[in-house]
Amino acid sequence: MIMKTRNVEYAIIGAGTSGLGAYATISRETDSLVMIQDGPYGTTCARVGCMPSKLLITAADYAHHLHTSDCFGVPASGQVDGRRVLERLRRERDHRFVARNLGYVDKIPAHHKLEGRARFIGPGRLMVGESVEVRAEKIILACGSRPAIGAVFEPVMSRVLTSDTIFELEDLPRSVAVIGMGVIALELGQALHRLGVKTTLYGRSGRINALTHPTMQRRALDLLAGELDIHPSGRVLSTWEDAEGAWIEYESSNGQRITRVFERVLVATGRESNLDRLGLEQAGVDVSESGAVRFDPQTMRCGDLPLFIAGDATDDLPVWHEAYDEGRIAAGNALSYPDSTPAVRRTPLMVFFTDPQIAVIGQSFRQLQGREIVIGELPFTSPRHVVWNKVQGHIQVYLDAHTGTILGAELLGHQAEHLAHLLALAITHGMTAEQVLAMPVYHPSAEELLRDVLIDAQKKRRRHEAEKESLSLSP
């Protein structure tokens, strides 16, 4: 076999969201780079993540409206056509979202692209496939992630689905076990249930991640369990397959054992980084016992090496806008290596597109432990939410007790995504509750809820200050 060697200044491993962000930055400065892609182009977001999942959720929302419209005096009925649901999903995904990404990739010069799986064979040296060696002065690890599947599911692998494969189904299954209670499990599990699939969710920790305040955790679990068949805490003991389907033996945290059979099993217990496929030990990278790479989140640099990491490969902030930012931060610091410029990261923002939606903005309640804060909180009962008949949920906003600055929030409610963005804007600009309350709020609108919860927080803050002053004056 003839071996080819390519010498470049920069190599980017991965052409996903973060890899393309890195490429956009570096390609403006030099032609001495290559982007290495293992598998189809199209990004996780467009192909198997954000966009296809929202297409499925939207179809499920329409089905749900049919079953809940009677309260408005508009009785309705309908039948879900699973094949048409999935056909439309793939059509929009492939012809719109993936196609848009592929159109961008097609414009990248051919000599900047290299296809195949990369692995280190030494510091600054990569073997791509079995025939091309890439020697690069600086390397960006943007290799993405893959669904994590535990060994307990090996006996039923022929019936296992992941977020990478579920959207390729020709029709909806009759029943599905959803393993996990993270964002993927909850979004897809609820969508499948609303589309008529007999769905059961099996959790491990009893928690819905992202939300950290005990009240928010409890309310979210209670609301979702009111609609969905959820076993929130326990473990899968064993699985096996027969003519009936995939059997799941599950032990709840109270010791109860539940054994059921399903047509399909959706394993949504998270994703794991593809870093373990790169042979990082050959590159001199400091890897933890769990396989994670230690890096500076302000520069994305791995130790003192000319190596940078970005996107889902880090398992740090697995959301689209953070992945793109990390790609650009890594690229900028690769360009200036050995000098580094710490980046100012965006205000954290996470949204679950469940119903009701879940959102965490800025610092969570757990992250604020030990800091003097006041909590404004209210149910989702604004006049607009009453009109929508969507009053389930709760909102908490966390203020600095001394300054009134908005530090973070946790939300559970209808269209929480919009209030979350307003709060992220306020936190980004260091605004106080008083400054936000000076802005106009139209009636009736969901934003009235944000106004009211900030008023509640302000009242508590004034009470807190009065109590402190009273204590300071007491003998």
Residue pairs with C-beta under 8 A, 6 or more apart in sequence:
1 130
1 131
2 131
3 131
3 132
3 133
4 131
4 132
4 133
5 132
5 133
5 134
5 135
6 34
6 114
6 132
6 133
6 134
6 135
7 135
7 136
8 32
8 33
8 34
8 134
8 135
8 136
8 137
9 30
9 32
9 33
9 136
9 137
9 138
10 26
10 30
10 32
10 33
10 34
10 136
10 137
10 138
10 139
10 140
10 334
11 33
11 34
11 35
11 36
11 118
11 126
11 134
11 136
11 138
11 139
11 140
12 19
12 22
12 23
12 26
12 33
12 34
12 35
12 36
12 139
12 140
12 142
12 331
13 19
13 36
13 118
13 126
13 139
13 140
13 141
13 142
13 143
13 278
14 35
14 36
14 37
14 38
14 141
14 142
14 143
14 144
14 311
14 313
15 23
15 35
15 36
15 37
15 41
15 105
15 113
15 142
16 43
16 44
16 45
16 142
16 144
16 311
16 312
16 323
17 43
17 44
17 45
17 311
17 320
17 323
17 324
17 327
18 142
18 144
18 310
18 311
18 312
18 313
18 323
18 324
18 326
18 327
18 330
19 35
19 37
19 140
19 142
19 310
19 311
19 327
20 43
20 101
20 104
20 105
20 324
20 327
21 310
21 323
21 324
21 325
21 326
21 327
21 328
21 331
22 140
22 142
22 310
22 327
22 328
22 330
22 331
22 334
23 33
23 35
23 108
23 112
23 327
23 331
24 327
24 328
24 331
25 327
25 328
25 331
25 332
25 335
26 33
26 331
26 334
26 335
27 33
27 108
27 112
29 335
31 112
33 112
34 111
34 112
34 113
34 114
34 134
34 136
35 108
35 112
35 113
35 114
36 114
36 115
36 116
36 118
36 126
36 128
36 134
37 113
37 114
37 115
38 115
38 116
38 117
38 118
38 143
40 47
41 101
41 102
41 105
42 98
42 101
42 102
43 49
43 101
44 144
44 145
44 312
45 51
45 320
46 93
46 97
46 98
46 100
46 101
47 93
47 98
48 163
48 164
48 167
49 163
49 320
50 320
51 92
51 93
51 97
52 89
52 90
52 93
52 167
53 163
53 184
53 187
53 188
53 191
53 353
54 353
55 88
55 89
55 92
55 93
56 85
56 89
56 167
56 188
56 191
56 192
56 195
57 187
57 190
57 191
57 353
59 85
59 88
59 89
59 191
59 195
60 190
60 191
60 192
60 193
60 194
60 195
61 194
61 355
63 78
63 80
63 194
63 195
63 196
64 194
64 355
65 76
66 76
66 77
66 78
68 389
69 75
69 76
70 76
71 389
72 389
80 172
80 195
80 196
82 171
82 172
82 195
82 196
83 170
83 171
85 172
85 195
86 167
86 169
86 170
86 171
86 172
89 167
90 167
90 168
93 167
105 113
114 128
114 132
114 134
116 128
116 129
116 132
117 128
117 129
117 277
118 126
118 127
118 128
118 134
118 143
118 278
119 126
119 127
119 277
119 278
119 279
119 282
120 126
120 127
120 278
120 279
120 280
120 281
120 282
120 283
121 127
121 133
121 279
121 282
122 282
122 283
123 282
123 283
123 284
123 305
124 135
124 136
124 137
124 139
124 283
124 306
125 133
125 134
125 135
125 282
126 133
126 134
126 135
126 136
126 139
127 133
127 134
128 134
137 306
138 306
138 307
138 308
138 334
138 337
139 283
139 306
139 307
139 308
140 307
140 308
140 309
140 310
140 327
140 330
140 331
140 334
141 275
141 278
141 293
141 302
141 307
141 308
141 309
141 310
141 313
142 309
142 310
142 311
142 313
142 327
142 330
143 273
143 274
143 275
143 277
143 278
143 313
144 273
144 274
144 311
144 312
144 313
145 271
145 272
145 273
145 274
145 312
145 313
145 315
145 318
146 164
146 271
146 272
146 274
147 162
147 163
147 164
147 267
147 268
147 270
147 271
147 272
148 267
148 269
148 270
148 271
148 272
149 157
149 160
149 162
149 267
149 269
150 236
150 267
150 269
152 236
152 237
152 238
152 239
153 160
153 179
153 236
153 239
153 265
153 267
155 238
155 239
155 240
155 241
156 239
156 240
156 241
156 246
156 247
156 265
158 241
159 241
159 245
159 246
159 262
159 263
159 264
159 265
160 246
160 264
160 265
160 266
160 267
161 169
161 176
161 264
161 265
161 266
161 267
162 266
162 267
162 268
163 184
163 188
163 268
163 271
166 188
166 266
172 192
172 195
172 196
172 197
173 197
173 262
173 263
173 264
174 197
174 198
174 263
175 197
175 198
175 199
175 200
175 245
175 261
175 262
175 263
175 264
176 189
176 192
176 197
176 198
176 199
176 200
176 262
176 263
176 264
176 265
176 266
177 199
177 200
177 202
177 246
177 248
177 260
177 262
177 264
177 265
177 266
178 185
178 188
178 189
178 192
178 199
178 200
178 201
178 202
178 266
178 268
179 185
179 202
179 236
179 265
179 266
179 267
179 268
179 269
180 201
180 202
180 203
180 204
180 267
180 268
180 269
180 270
181 201
181 203
181 204
181 205
181 207
181 208
181 209
181 230
181 232
182 209
182 268
182 269
182 270
183 209
183 210
183 350
183 352
184 268
184 270
185 201
185 266
185 268
185 269
186 201
186 208
186 224
186 352
186 354
187 352
187 353
187 354
188 266
188 268
189 199
189 201
189 228
189 266
189 268
190 224
190 227
190 228
190 354
190 355
192 199
192 266
193 199
193 227
193 228
199 228
199 229
200 229
200 230
200 231
200 260
200 262
201 228
201 229
201 230
201 231
201 232
202 231
202 234
202 236
202 248
202 250
203 230
203 231
203 232
203 233
203 234
204 233
204 234
204 235
204 269
205 233
206 221
206 232
206 233
206 253
207 217
207 232
208 217
208 220
208 221
208 224
208 358
210 350
210 352
210 358
210 360
210 364
211 217
211 220
211 358
211 360
211 364
211 410
211 412
212 360
212 364
212 365
212 366
212 367
212 410
213 364
213 365
213 366
213 396
213 410
215 377
215 394
215 396
216 365
216 394
216 396
216 410
216 412
219 393
219 394
219 412
220 358
220 412
221 230
221 232
223 356
223 392
223 393
223 412
224 230
224 354
225 232
231 250
231 252
231 258
233 252
233 253
234 250
234 251
234 252
234 253
235 250
235 251
236 248
236 249
236 250
237 249
237 250
237 251
237 257
238 249
239 246
239 247
239 248
239 249
239 265
240 246
240 247
241 247
244 261
245 261
245 262
245 263
245 264
246 261
246 262
246 263
246 264
246 265
247 259
247 260
247 261
248 258
248 259
248 260
248 261
248 262
248 265
249 257
249 258
249 259
250 257
250 258
250 259
250 260
251 257
251 258
252 258
271 312
271 315
271 318
272 315
273 291
273 292
273 312
273 313
273 314
273 315
274 313
275 287
275 291
275 292
275 293
275 313
276 291
280 287
280 293
281 287
283 305
283 307
284 305
285 293
285 302
285 303
285 305
285 307
286 293
286 294
286 302
286 303
287 293
287 294
288 294
292 315
293 302
293 309
293 313
293 314
294 302
294 303
295 301
295 302
295 303
295 308
295 309
295 314
296 340
296 342
297 316
297 345
298 329
298 342
298 343
298 345
299 308
299 329
299 333
299 340
299 341
299 342
299 343
300 308
300 309
300 310
300 326
300 329
300 330
300 333
301 307
301 308
301 330
301 333
301 340
302 308
302 309
306 334
306 337
306 338
308 330
308 331
308 333
308 334
309 326
309 330
310 323
310 326
310 327
310 329
310 330
311 323
311 326
311 327
312 318
312 323
314 326
316 322
317 323
317 326
317 348
319 349
319 350
321 346
321 349
322 346
325 343
325 345
325 346
329 343
332 341
332 343
333 340
333 341
346 428
347 361
347 362
347 424
347 427
347 428
348 360
348 361
348 362
348 363
349 359
349 360
349 361
349 420
349 421
349 424
350 359
350 360
350 361
351 357
351 358
351 359
351 416
351 417
351 420
352 358
352 359
353 417
355 414
356 380
356 390
356 392
356 393
356 412
356 413
356 414
356 416
357 411
357 412
357 413
357 414
357 415
357 416
357 417
358 411
358 412
358 416
359 409
359 410
359 411
359 416
359 417
359 419
359 420
360 408
360 409
360 410
360 411
361 408
361 409
361 410
361 411
361 420
361 423
361 424
361 427
362 398
362 406
362 407
362 408
362 409
362 423
362 424
362 427
363 398
363 407
363 408
364 408
364 410
365 375
365 396
365 398
365 408
365 410
367 408
368 398
368 407
368 408
371 400
371 407
372 400
372 401
372 402
373 398
373 399
373 400
373 401
373 407
374 398
374 399
374 401
374 457
374 460
374 461
374 464
375 396
375 397
375 398
375 399
375 457
375 460
376 396
376 397
376 399
376 433
376 453
376 454
376 455
376 456
376 457
376 458
376 460
377 394
377 395
377 396
377 397
377 453
377 456
378 394
378 395
378 449
378 452
378 453
378 456
379 391
379 393
379 394
379 395
380 390
380 391
380 392
380 393
380 394
380 395
380 412
380 413
380 414
380 449
381 391
381 449
382 444
382 445
382 446
382 448
382 449
382 452
383 443
383 444
383 448
384 444
384 445
384 446
384 448
384 449
385 391
385 413
385 414
385 446
385 449
387 444
388 414
390 413
390 414
390 415
392 413
392 414
393 411
393 412
393 413
393 414
393 416
394 411
394 412
394 413
395 409
395 410
395 411
395 412
395 413
395 416
395 419
395 449
395 450
395 453
396 409
396 410
396 411
396 453
397 406
397 408
397 409
397 423
397 433
397 450
397 453
397 454
397 457
398 406
398 407
398 408
398 409
399 405
399 406
399 407
399 432
399 433
399 457
399 458
399 461
400 407
401 461
401 464
401 465
403 432
404 432
404 433
404 434
404 458
404 461
405 430
405 431
405 432
406 423
406 426
406 427
406 431
406 432
406 433
406 436
406 454
407 427
408 427
409 420
409 423
411 419
411 420
413 419
413 449
414 446
415 446
418 446
418 447
419 446
419 447
419 449
419 450
422 436
422 447
422 450
423 450
426 435
426 436
433 454
433 457
433 458
433 461
434 458
436 450
436 454
437 451
437 454
437 455
437 458
441 447
441 448
441 450
441 451
